Amino acid sequence: MPKLFLLLFFSLHVSPVFAAIGLVAYTTGSGLGNPPQTTAFLDTTGASLIVVGVSENSGGYGYYPVISDSKGNCSGAWPLAKAYGGAVYTTELLYYCVPTTVGTGHTVTVTDPNGHISKMSVFVAAFSGVASDPLDKTSGCNSCSQPGSITPTVNGELILVVGGGDYYASAATINSGFGWLGSSSCAGSCTVAYHGALAYFVQPTAAAINPTWTQNYFSVLVMASFKPAATTGKRRIIVIGGE
């Protein structure tokens, strides 16, 4: 007797698989600088997120710089992930952009349209594997050692902390697995310097995080997390059976 075979096709929804976020390029500005500041050339080939951390002395909270880049990304109006201001006119800001154009010879410029920023440190970093709607969680604090706990939504998120202090701030330290993307500092009594630093961590498994930042003077801190790009939606399963 001939055998009968059955061929079945169906689709199965599975949990998303996320891209691994990687560091593409970064550069550090000077803590001695007045605005405007333009960075050194970067090769941002392959980047899906560019972030700019600014540590500034603006004479009062609310005077924000403007970010632009040499490739015309984000129409000269880079989104602000988080800003926090506090004692002695310190303000920390973290901007981001999902670029449409990347490549060699890429620079970022930070300007002061209001004329209130006297000194600032600028940090720029580019990452690959980041979602097109990347910003997830943020926190911030004044005169503190921890920015405030956040819990990223998914595994593999990029977490950034920008912080700084005034003229007498030493180079900072940070725990919880973070690495530095740049730091500017001035030893002793420096009346022209302004300390800042930017740190990052790609968190393997989503969990509450609140790193400790240490320096010898007060700190203002800003933290933000950014989601990785999803790479998997449906899978088609083929089952063959018979007798």
BALOBA-1460 file (C-alpha; in Angstrom, 3 decimals):
// residues 243
<rec num="1" residu="m" x="0.000" y="0.000" z="0.000"/>
<rec num="2" residu="p" x="1.438" y="3.461" z="-0.884"/>
<rec num="3" residu="k" x="2.543" y="5.581" z="2.070"/>
<rec num="4" residu="l" x="0.988" y="8.962" z="2.762"/>
<rec num="5" residu="f" x="3.251" y="11.909" z="3.653"/>
<rec num="6" residu="l" x="2.186" y="15.171" z="5.230"/>
<rec num="7" residu="l" x="4.057" y="18.433" z="4.691"/>
<rec num="8" residu="l" x="3.276" y="21.324" z="7.015"/>
<rec num="9" residu="f" x="4.436" y="24.955" z="6.841"/>
<rec num="10" residu="f" x="3.879" y="27.425" z="9.613"/>
<rec num="11" residu="s" x="5.449" y="30.565" z="11.035"/>
<rec num="12" residu="l" x="6.454" y="30.891" z="14.660"/>
<rec num="13" residu="h" x="7.006" y="34.165" z="16.477"/>
<rec num="14" residu="v" x="10.197" y="34.065" z="18.530"/>
<rec num="15" residu="s" x="11.811" y="36.482" z="20.951"/>
<rec num="16" residu="p" x="13.864" y="39.164" z="19.177"/>
<rec num="17" residu="v" x="17.590" y="38.693" z="18.839"/>
<rec num="18" residu="f" x="19.506" y="41.948" z="19.252"/>
<rec num="19" residu="a" x="22.629" y="43.193" z="17.545"/>
<rec num="20" residu="a" x="25.809" y="43.541" z="19.568"/>
<rec num="21" residu="i" x="26.575" y="47.216" z="20.116"/>
<rec num="22" residu="g" x="30.172" y="48.123" z="19.307"/>
<rec num="23" residu="l" x="32.337" y="51.215" z="19.710"/>
<rec num="24" residu="v" x="33.294" y="52.644" z="16.289"/>
<rec num="25" residu="a" x="35.231" y="55.831" z="17.151"/>
<rec num="26" residu="y" x="35.590" y="58.504" z="19.817"/>
<rec num="27" residu="t" x="37.438" y="61.717" z="20.581"/>
<rec num="28" residu="t" x="37.909" y="64.072" z="23.519"/>
<rec num="29" residu="g" x="37.843" y="67.857" z="23.537"/>
<rec num="30" residu="s" x="39.775" y="70.126" z="25.875"/>
<rec num="31" residu="g" x="38.625" y="71.209" z="29.316"/>
<rec num="32" residu="l" x="40.414" y="74.476" z="28.638"/>
<rec num="33" residu="g" x="38.189" y="75.361" z="25.706"/>
<rec num="34" residu="n" x="35.705" y="78.139" z="25.182"/>
<rec num="35" residu="p" x="32.972" y="77.487" z="22.627"/>
<rec num="36" residu="p" x="32.811" y="76.912" z="19.783"/>
<rec num="37" residu="q" x="34.726" y="73.642" z="19.782"/>
<rec num="38" residu="t" x="35.190" y="71.375" z="16.762"/>
<rec num="39" residu="t" x="36.502" y="67.860" z="17.241"/>
<rec num="40" residu="a" x="39.308" y="66.104" z="15.442"/>
<rec num="41" residu="f" x="38.412" y="64.030" z="12.372"/>
<rec num="42" residu="l" x="36.593" y="60.761" z="13.082"/>
<rec num="43" residu="d" x="35.940" y="57.741" z="10.888"/>
<rec num="44" residu="t" x="32.319" y="56.908" z="11.729"/>
<rec num="45" residu="t" x="31.869" y="54.269" z="8.996"/>
<rec num="46" residu="g" x="29.298" y="51.711" z="10.175"/>
<rec num="47" residu="a" x="27.965" y="53.836" z="13.039"/>
<rec num="48" residu="s" x="24.236" y="53.877" z="13.802"/>
<rec num="49" residu="l" x="24.452" y="56.237" z="16.808"/>
<rec num="50" residu="i" x="26.608" y="59.261" z="17.601"/>
<rec num="51" residu="v" x="26.589" y="60.760" z="21.094"/>
<rec num="52" residu="v" x="28.015" y="64.026" z="22.392"/>
<rec num="53" residu="g" x="28.682" y="64.572" z="26.079"/>
<rec num="54" residu="v" x="29.194" y="68.152" z="27.259"/>
<rec num="55" residu="s" x="30.450" y="69.234" z="30.687"/>
<rec num="56" residu="e" x="30.053" y="73.006" z="30.928"/>
<rec num="57" residu="n" x="30.221" y="76.052" z="33.134"/>
<rec num="58" residu="s" x="27.357" y="78.158" z="31.791"/>
<rec num="59" residu="g" x="26.702" y="80.650" z="34.574"/>
<rec num="60" residu="g" x="23.353" y="79.014" z="35.274"/>
<rec num="61" residu="y" x="21.302" y="75.934" z="34.449"/>
<rec num="62" residu="g" x="19.355" y="76.134" z="31.208"/>
<rec num="63" residu="y" x="21.932" y="77.630" z="28.847"/>
<rec num="64" residu="y" x="22.407" y="74.765" z="26.420"/>
<rec num="65" residu="p" x="24.928" y="74.468" z="23.597"/>
<rec num="66" residu="v" x="23.969" y="73.523" z="20.042"/>
<rec num="67" residu="i" x="25.418" y="70.461" z="18.308"/>
<rec num="68" residu="s" x="26.090" y="70.110" z="14.581"/>
<rec num="69" residu="d" x="28.327" y="67.908" z="12.461"/>
<rec num="70" residu="s" x="30.192" y="68.103" z="9.174"/>
<rec num="71" residu="k" x="27.889" y="65.588" z="7.463"/>
<rec num="72" residu="g" x="24.619" y="67.391" z="8.192"/>
<rec num="73" residu="n" x="23.040" y="64.780" z="10.445"/>
<rec num="74" residu="c" x="19.918" y="65.486" z="12.527"/>
<rec num="75" residu="s" x="19.403" y="68.784" z="10.675"/>
<rec num="76" residu="g" x="21.553" y="70.704" z="13.135"/>
<rec num="77" residu="a" x="19.069" y="69.971" z="15.940"/>
<rec num="78" residu="w" x="20.486" y="67.010" z="17.821"/>
<rec num="79" residu="p" x="18.074" y="65.518" z="20.383"/>
<rec num="80" residu="l" x="18.981" y="66.020" z="24.038"/>
<rec num="81" residu="a" x="18.846" y="62.726" z="25.929"/>
<rec num="82" residu="k" x="19.271" y="64.354" z="29.334"/>
<rec num="83" residu="a" x="20.566" y="67.523" z="30.980"/>
<rec num="84" residu="y" x="21.188" y="68.221" z="34.641"/>
<rec num="85" residu="g" x="22.532" y="71.346" z="36.339"/>
<rec num="86" residu="g" x="23.653" y="72.129" z="39.819"/>
<rec num="87" residu="a" x="26.153" y="73.779" z="42.117"/>
<rec num="88" residu="v" x="28.689" y="76.348" z="40.903"/>
<rec num="89" residu="y" x="26.962" y="76.565" z="37.520"/>
<rec num="90" residu="t" x="27.881" y="73.046" z="36.451"/>
<rec num="91" residu="t" x="25.691" y="71.530" z="33.739"/>
<rec num="92" residu="e" x="26.088" y="68.071" z="32.199"/>
<rec num="93" residu="l" x="24.392" y="67.263" z="28.893"/>
<rec num="94" residu="l" x="24.144" y="64.191" z="26.697"/>
<rec num="95" residu="y" x="23.049" y="64.602" z="23.065"/>
<rec num="96" residu="y" x="22.524" y="61.871" z="20.485"/>
<rec num="97" residu="c" x="21.858" y="61.449" z="16.785"/>
<rec num="98" residu="v" x="20.890" y="58.522" z="14.545"/>
<rec num="99" residu="p" x="23.014" y="59.470" z="11.529"/>
<rec num="100" residu="t" x="22.027" y="59.178" z="7.898"/>
<rec num="101" residu="t" x="25.557" y="59.927" z="6.677"/>
<rec num="102" residu="v" x="28.764" y="58.556" z="8.191"/>
<rec num="103" residu="g" x="32.330" y="58.034" z="7.034"/>
<rec num="104" residu="t" x="35.835" y="59.489" z="7.168"/>
<rec num="105" residu="g" x="36.626" y="63.105" z="7.948"/>
<rec num="106" residu="h" x="33.644" y="63.390" z="10.291"/>
<rec num="107" residu="t" x="33.718" y="66.248" z="12.814"/>
<rec num="108" residu="v" x="31.297" y="67.528" z="15.445"/>
<rec num="109" residu="t" x="31.001" y="71.199" z="16.448"/>
<rec num="110" residu="v" x="29.589" y="72.516" z="19.735"/>
<rec num="111" residu="t" x="28.523" y="76.177" z="19.756"/>
<rec num="112" residu="d" x="27.055" y="78.526" z="22.356"/>
<rec num="113" residu="p" x="24.202" y="80.546" z="20.808"/>
<rec num="114" residu="n" x="23.450" y="82.423" z="24.030"/>
<rec num="115" residu="g" x="26.978" y="83.484" z="24.951"/>
<rec num="116" residu="h" x="26.780" y="82.108" z="28.495"/>
<rec num="117" residu="i" x="29.224" y="79.173" z="28.427"/>
<rec num="118" residu="s" x="32.666" y="80.149" z="29.700"/>
<rec num="119" residu="k" x="34.400" y="76.735" z="29.721"/>
<rec num="120" residu="m" x="33.438" y="73.253" z="28.573"/>
<rec num="121" residu="s" x="34.696" y="69.745" z="27.897"/>
<rec num="122" residu="v" x="33.319" y="67.906" z="24.856"/>
<rec num="123" residu="f" x="33.275" y="64.143" z="24.253"/>
<rec num="124" residu="v" x="32.056" y="62.440" z="21.066"/>
<rec num="125" residu="a" x="31.563" y="58.706" z="20.449"/>
<rec num="126" residu="a" x="30.064" y="56.653" z="17.612"/>
<rec num="127" residu="f" x="28.555" y="53.177" z="18.007"/>
<rec num="128" residu="s" x="27.262" y="50.432" z="15.707"/>
<rec num="129" residu="g" x="24.367" y="48.024" z="16.299"/>
<rec num="130" residu="v" x="22.032" y="50.581" z="17.872"/>
<rec num="131" residu="a" x="18.261" y="50.772" z="17.238"/>
<rec num="132" residu="s" x="16.743" y="53.471" z="15.032"/>
<rec num="133" residu="d" x="14.663" y="54.706" z="18.024"/>
<rec num="134" residu="p" x="17.468" y="54.229" z="20.532"/>
<rec num="135" residu="l" x="16.839" y="56.252" z="23.687"/>
<rec num="136" residu="d" x="15.467" y="54.171" z="26.571"/>
<rec num="137" residu="k" x="16.046" y="55.283" z="30.190"/>
<rec num="138" residu="t" x="17.702" y="58.352" z="31.756"/>
<rec num="139" residu="s" x="18.648" y="59.698" z="35.178"/>
<rec num="140" residu="g" x="20.668" y="62.546" z="36.667"/>
<rec num="141" residu="c" x="21.813" y="64.128" z="39.910"/>
<rec num="142" residu="n" x="23.540" y="67.149" z="41.449"/>
<rec num="143" residu="s" x="26.378" y="67.135" z="44.018"/>
<rec num="144" residu="c" x="26.278" y="63.358" z="44.066"/>
<rec num="145" residu="s" x="28.251" y="60.195" z="43.466"/>
<rec num="146" residu="q" x="25.531" y="58.164" z="41.724"/>
<rec num="147" residu="p" x="23.327" y="59.367" z="38.841"/>
<rec num="148" residu="g" x="20.240" y="57.429" z="39.947"/>
<rec num="149" residu="s" x="19.207" y="53.863" z="39.199"/>
<rec num="150" residu="i" x="17.800" y="52.864" z="35.813"/>
<rec num="151" residu="t" x="16.715" y="49.446" z="34.526"/>
<rec num="152" residu="p" x="17.184" y="49.052" z="30.762"/>
<rec num="153" residu="t" x="14.296" y="47.475" z="28.879"/>
<rec num="154" residu="v" x="16.234" y="44.819" z="26.945"/>
<rec num="155" residu="n" x="19.523" y="42.960" z="27.079"/>
<rec num="156" residu="g" x="22.619" y="44.454" z="25.490"/>
<rec num="157" residu="e" x="21.826" y="48.146" z="25.931"/>
<rec num="158" residu="l" x="24.483" y="50.831" z="25.719"/>
<rec num="159" residu="i" x="24.698" y="52.865" z="28.939"/>
<rec num="160" residu="l" x="26.512" y="56.204" z="29.012"/>
<rec num="161" residu="v" x="27.415" y="58.486" z="31.921"/>
<rec num="162" residu="v" x="28.698" y="62.045" z="31.468"/>
<rec num="163" residu="g" x="29.801" y="63.960" z="34.531"/>
<rec num="164" residu="g" x="32.034" y="66.704" z="35.774"/>
<rec num="165" residu="g" x="32.910" y="69.282" z="38.360"/>
<rec num="166" residu="d" x="34.337" y="72.752" z="38.587"/>
<rec num="167" residu="y" x="37.896" y="74.074" z="38.623"/>
<rec num="168" residu="y" x="39.267" y="71.887" z="41.417"/>
<rec num="169" residu="a" x="37.934" y="68.554" z="40.186"/>
<rec num="170" residu="s" x="40.375" y="65.670" z="39.855"/>
<rec num="171" residu="a" x="40.151" y="62.923" z="37.256"/>
<rec num="172" residu="a" x="37.130" y="60.748" z="38.029"/>
<rec num="173" residu="t" x="36.768" y="57.022" z="38.674"/>
<rec num="174" residu="i" x="33.680" y="54.890" z="37.999"/>
<rec num="175" residu="n" x="32.735" y="51.284" z="38.810"/>
<rec num="176" residu="s" x="30.131" y="48.749" z="37.579"/>
<rec num="177" residu="g" x="32.109" y="47.753" z="34.482"/>
<rec num="178" residu="f" x="32.211" y="51.158" z="32.778"/>
<rec num="179" residu="g" x="35.121" y="52.164" z="30.574"/>
<rec num="180" residu="w" x="36.264" y="55.685" z="29.719"/>
<rec num="181" residu="l" x="35.633" y="57.398" z="26.396"/>
<rec num="182" residu="g" x="37.527" y="60.489" z="27.439"/>
<rec num="183" residu="s" x="38.411" y="62.588" z="30.447"/>
<rec num="184" residu="s" x="39.741" y="66.100" z="30.931"/>
<rec num="185" residu="s" x="41.024" y="67.378" z="34.243"/>
<rec num="186" residu="c" x="43.169" y="70.055" z="35.808"/>
<rec num="187" residu="a" x="45.391" y="69.338" z="38.794"/>
<rec num="188" residu="g" x="45.460" y="71.852" z="41.620"/>
<rec num="189" residu="s" x="43.966" y="75.335" z="41.470"/>
<rec num="190" residu="c" x="43.253" y="76.018" z="37.797"/>
<rec num="191" residu="t" x="41.136" y="79.042" z="37.027"/>
<rec num="192" residu="v" x="40.742" y="78.230" z="33.338"/>
<rec num="193" residu="a" x="40.011" y="74.490" z="33.320"/>
<rec num="194" residu="y" x="36.759" y="72.628" z="33.506"/>
<rec num="195" residu="h" x="36.702" y="68.932" z="34.268"/>
<rec num="196" residu="g" x="34.455" y="66.397" z="32.588"/>
<rec num="197" residu="a" x="34.403" y="62.765" z="31.529"/>
<rec num="198" residu="l" x="32.317" y="60.287" z="29.540"/>
<rec num="199" residu="a" x="32.043" y="56.582" z="30.376"/>
<rec num="200" residu="y" x="30.210" y="53.696" z="28.700"/>
<rec num="201" residu="f" x="29.091" y="50.131" z="29.370"/>
<rec num="202" residu="v" x="27.270" y="47.592" z="27.177"/>
<rec num="203" residu="q" x="25.167" y="45.683" z="29.703"/>
<rec num="204" residu="p" x="24.894" y="41.978" z="28.741"/>
<rec num="205" residu="t" x="21.682" y="41.304" z="30.707"/>
<rec num="206" residu="a" x="19.140" y="43.999" z="31.525"/>
<rec num="207" residu="a" x="19.222" y="44.828" z="35.238"/>
<rec num="208" residu="a" x="19.074" y="47.831" z="37.553"/>
<rec num="209" residu="i" x="22.305" y="49.835" z="37.448"/>
<rec num="210" residu="n" x="23.527" y="52.854" z="39.399"/>
<rec num="211" residu="p" x="27.318" y="53.244" z="39.128"/>
<rec num="212" residu="t" x="29.427" y="55.153" z="41.654"/>
<rec num="213" residu="w" x="31.385" y="58.111" z="40.290"/>
<rec num="214" residu="t" x="34.195" y="59.472" z="42.477"/>
<rec num="215" residu="q" x="36.210" y="62.695" z="42.273"/>
<rec num="216" residu="n" x="37.573" y="65.122" z="44.840"/>
<rec num="217" residu="y" x="35.003" y="67.854" z="44.261"/>
<rec num="218" residu="f" x="31.248" y="67.896" z="43.719"/>
<rec num="219" residu="s" x="29.835" y="66.090" z="40.691"/>
<rec num="220" residu="v" x="26.850" y="66.571" z="38.442"/>
<rec num="221" residu="l" x="25.985" y="63.365" z="36.566"/>
<rec num="222" residu="v" x="23.758" y="62.332" z="33.665"/>
<rec num="223" residu="m" x="23.107" y="58.727" z="32.601"/>
<rec num="224" residu="a" x="21.190" y="57.330" z="29.604"/>
<rec num="225" residu="s" x="20.680" y="53.919" z="28.039"/>
<rec num="226" residu="f" x="20.242" y="53.167" z="24.327"/>
<rec num="227" residu="k" x="18.611" y="50.076" z="22.820"/>
<rec num="228" residu="p" x="20.327" y="47.667" z="20.423"/>
<rec num="229" residu="a" x="18.881" y="46.973" z="16.988"/>
<rec num="230" residu="a" x="16.600" y="43.928" z="16.743"/>
<rec num="231" residu="t" x="17.709" y="41.423" z="14.113"/>
<rec num="232" residu="t" x="15.066" y="38.650" z="14.286"/>
<rec num="233" residu="g" x="11.288" y="38.675" z="13.777"/>
<rec num="234" residu="k" x="9.708" y="35.413" z="12.518"/>
<rec num="235" residu="r" x="11.106" y="32.044" z="11.646"/>
<rec num="236" residu="r" x="9.497" y="29.648" z="9.156"/>
<rec num="237" residu="i" x="9.377" y="26.074" z="10.427"/>
<rec num="238" residu="i" x="8.942" y="23.092" z="8.105"/>
<rec num="239" residu="v" x="7.732" y="19.812" z="9.562"/>
<rec num="240" residu="i" x="7.587" y="16.640" z="7.486"/>
<rec num="241" residu="g" x="5.807" y="13.589" z="8.728"/>
<rec num="242" residu="g" x="4.223" y="10.431" z="7.342"/>
<rec num="243" residu="e" x="3.703" y="6.749" z="7.697"/>
